[in-house]
Amino acid sequence: MKAIIIGGGIVGLSSALYLHRSGWEVTVIDRNDLNDNCSYGNAGYVCPSHFVPLATPGIIKQGFKWMWNSKSPFYVQPRLSKSLIDWGLLFMKSATPEKVKAAAIPLRDIGLLSQQAYVSWQSIPGIEMAYEHKGLMEYFQTPEKEEHAHHFCADARKLGLEAELLSYEQVQALEPQTRLNIKGALWFKCDAHVYPNKVMSSLRQHLLANGVFIRPNEEVTGFDKKAGTISHVRTTKGVYEADKIVLAAGSWSRELAAQLDTRLPMVGGRGYSVTLEDSPNKLNHPAVLMEGRVALTPMDGNKIRFGGTMEITSLNGFRPCSADGLPYIGRSSRYKNLLFATGHAMVGMSLGAGTGQLISELVNEEKPSMDLRPFDPERFN
Ligand SMILES: Cc1cc2nc3c(=O)[nH]c(=O)nc-3n(C[C@H](O)[C@H](O)[C@H](O)COP(=O)(O)OP(=O)(O)OC[C@H]3O[C@@H](n4cnc5c(N)ncnc54)[C@H](O)[C@@H]3O)c2cc1C
């Protein structure tokens, strides 16, 4: 049985891993060389603590102040685009306290499932991740963010996640090599991190060595459809037939989905990261600066990666942001051999391994490890 995966980011490669291990002949097609997509440049958090989706009442309030300033952490590039307006309206509609509350359990569950999946990858020969389970600190400097941290800590504990509030002195004792200008931190002990470049390149090598076909520099351009199935996938270099097709094309998935009669509201959320290979500044634990919205991850020995900003932009964006902050994972109701695996926004690395596992369960007609209804790819149709 043959499966085609469109997109070789973490979601596509992870789906390839699980499908191949369950006996499928797998081909991954990517329009780039697979050496530098969003899944390489991220902060590497594997974070069940991220149970709050992107669409919240807070981001709407703060976003209106920030969105016109290109130097702010949440900037919306002004442009008249039907897809941006469509996404923006749905985003605002999704940003209610009720919807944020309803998203917490599914996001926690897929976060924990994915973390377990990464733990299991550690014993797969050839896959290297620099996986470390040290938690994630959220540093705060102001009384407002301190209060927010108190609430967030209580919410996390209610969900059964290990979280602790630390005073300035406690954080400084854990980070003796760096002088910190903070009031304290919320320490999500439940979180882990990886070095994304290592995960991506070793996973790709592992797949190639085990007989998965990887087609770089080949763009999927269209589909032939017949009687409720996709009969062919058309690319810039050829035509493919497959029993199952997984659309995992990151922030470009919306256009491909539209060709398949499916509305997948999505925008690209561009971010930036810089990695110091041999950092003179030492941190023991990954951290987010709450006021500055900057992520700092010490990774793979002596490296530190700085990442940040969310620039809602045109197609050339990178984080695949769904309209409600929840991923699109599931089967198509229109084409019986099509599945969607995209829209993971700020947590695609974290949820990548678990998404691959879930896609394999769906393809193989097994009972999924969790309730997938909140991630229904057709929820906005
Ligand atoms: C600065 C920054 C920090 C981040 N930090 C974190 C973090 O700490 N933890 C976390 O979980 N997430 C983080 N993220 C988000 C995370 O990187 C993304 O959610 C994740 O990489 C998305 O993976 P993906 O596989 O869906 O998409 P991608 O990695 O974008 O892969 C999609 C692939 O599809 C290919 N493609 C597109 N169209 C076609 C086509 N027509 N034909 C063939 N191929 C096509 C593309 O070339 C691309 O290679 C961060 C992102 C940024 C920008």
The ligand as an SDF file (V2000), in Angstrom:
LIG
                    3D

 53 58  0  0  0  0  0  0  0  0999 V2000
   10.7870   31.5320   15.6900 C   0  0  0  0  0  0  0  0  0  0  0  0
    9.9380   30.3020   15.8540 C   0  0  0  0  0  0  0  0  0  0  0  0
    9.9840   29.5810   17.0350 C   0  0  0  0  0  0  0  0  0  0  0  0
    9.1860   28.4420   17.2040 C   0  0  0  0  0  0  0  0  0  0  0  0
    9.3020   27.7200   18.3340 N   0  0  0  0  0  0  0  0  0  0  0  0
    8.5870   26.5720   18.4890 C   0  0  0  0  0  0  0  0  0  0  0  0
    8.7750   25.7600   19.6260 C   0  0  0  0  0  0  0  0  0  0  0  0
    9.5830   26.0490   20.5130 O   0  0  0  0  0  0  0  0  0  0  0  0
    8.0250   24.6270   19.7450 N   0  0  0  0  0  0  0  0  0  0  0  0
    7.1050   24.2780   18.7910 C   0  0  0  0  0  0  0  0  0  0  0  0
    6.4160   23.2860   18.9670 O   0  0  0  0  0  0  0  0  0  0  0  0
    6.9590   25.0100   17.6520 N   0  0  0  0  0  0  0  0  0  0  0  0
    7.6740   26.1520   17.4920 C   0  0  0  0  0  0  0  0  0  0  0  0
    7.5140   26.8920   16.3570 N   0  0  0  0  0  0  0  0  0  0  0  0
    6.5040   26.4880   15.3720 C   0  0  0  0  0  0  0  0  0  0  0  0
    6.9810   25.2830   14.5410 C   0  0  0  0  0  0  0  0  0  0  0  0
    8.2560   25.5480   14.0000 O   0  0  0  0  0  0  0  0  0  0  0  0
    5.9730   24.9860   13.4240 C   0  0  0  0  0  0  0  0  0  0  0  0
    4.6760   24.8580   13.9740 O   0  0  0  0  0  0  0  0  0  0  0  0
    6.3160   23.6720   12.7130 C   0  0  0  0  0  0  0  0  0  0  0  0
    7.6460   23.7050   12.2520 O   0  0  0  0  0  0  0  0  0  0  0  0
    5.3620   23.4290   11.5520 C   0  0  0  0  0  0  0  0  0  0  0  0
    5.7530   22.2050   10.9610 O   0  0  0  0  0  0  0  0  0  0  0  0
    5.0830   21.6900    9.6250 P   0  0  0  0  0  0  0  0  0  0  0  0
    5.6770   20.3800    9.3140 O   0  0  0  0  0  0  0  0  0  0  0  0
    3.6010   21.7890    9.7550 O   0  0  0  0  0  0  0  0  0  0  0  0
    5.4700   22.8070    8.5280 O   0  0  0  0  0  0  0  0  0  0  0  0
    6.8500   23.1790    7.8170 P   0  0  0  0  0  0  0  0  0  0  0  0
    8.0240   22.9040    8.6780 O   0  0  0  0  0  0  0  0  0  0  0  0
    6.6680   24.5850    7.3180 O   0  0  0  0  0  0  0  0  0  0  0  0
    6.9070   22.1800    6.6010 O   0  0  0  0  0  0  0  0  0  0  0  0
    6.0050   22.2660    5.5320 C   0  0  0  0  0  0  0  0  0  0  0  0
    6.7300   21.8190    4.2750 C   0  0  0  0  0  0  0  0  0  0  0  0
    5.7800   21.7440    3.2030 O   0  0  0  0  0  0  0  0  0  0  0  0
    6.4570   22.0850    2.0160 C   0  0  0  0  0  0  0  0  0  0  0  0
    5.4830   22.4610    0.9930 N   0  0  0  0  0  0  0  0  0  0  0  0
    4.6470   23.5220    0.9940 C   0  0  0  0  0  0  0  0  0  0  0  0
    3.9040   23.5530   -0.1190 N   0  0  0  0  0  0  0  0  0  0  0  0
    4.2810   22.4820   -0.8740 C   0  0  0  0  0  0  0  0  0  0  0  0
    3.8930   21.9840   -2.1410 C   0  0  0  0  0  0  0  0  0  0  0  0
    2.9420   22.5790   -2.8810 N   0  0  0  0  0  0  0  0  0  0  0  0
    4.5150   20.8730   -2.6200 N   0  0  0  0  0  0  0  0  0  0  0  0
    5.4760   20.2410   -1.8720 C   0  0  0  0  0  0  0  0  0  0  0  0
    5.8890   20.6960   -0.6730 N   0  0  0  0  0  0  0  0  0  0  0  0
    5.2990   21.7950   -0.1710 C   0  0  0  0  0  0  0  0  0  0  0  0
    7.3600   23.2370    2.4310 C   0  0  0  0  0  0  0  0  0  0  0  0
    8.4340   23.4120    1.5180 O   0  0  0  0  0  0  0  0  0  0  0  0
    7.8170   22.7930    3.8220 C   0  0  0  0  0  0  0  0  0  0  0  0
    9.0810   22.1320    3.7770 O   0  0  0  0  0  0  0  0  0  0  0  0
    8.3000   28.0310   16.1580 C   0  0  0  0  0  0  0  0  0  0  0  0
    8.2800   28.7400   14.9570 C   0  0  0  0  0  0  0  0  0  0  0  0
    9.0770   29.8590   14.7880 C   0  0  0  0  0  0  0  0  0  0  0  0
    9.0250   30.5790   13.4840 C   0  0  0  0  0  0  0  0  0  0  0  0
  1  2  1  0
  2  3  1  0
  2 52  2  0
  3  4  2  0
  4  5  1  0
  4 50  1  0
  5  6  2  0
  6  7  1  0
  6 13  1  0
  7  8  2  0
  7  9  1  0
  9 10  1  0
 10 11  2  0
 10 12  1  0
 12 13  2  0
 13 14  1  0
 14 15  1  0
 14 50  1  0
 15 16  1  0
 16 17  1  0
 16 18  1  0
 18 19  1  0
 18 20  1  0
 20 21  1  0
 20 22  1  0
 22 23  1  0
 23 24  1  0
 24 25  2  0
 24 26  1  0
 24 27  1  0
 27 28  1  0
 28 29  2  0
 28 30  1  0
 28 31  1  0
 31 32  1  0
 32 33  1  0
 33 34  1  0
 33 48  1  0
 34 35  1  0
 35 36  1  0
 35 46  1  0
 36 37  1  0
 36 45  1  0
 37 38  2  0
 38 39  1  0
 39 40  1  0
 39 45  2  0
 40 41  1  0
 40 42  2  0
 42 43  1  0
 43 44  2  0
 44 45  1  0
 46 47  1  0
 46 48  1  0
 48 49  1  0
 50 51  2  0
 51 52  1  0
 52 53  1  0
M  END
$$$$
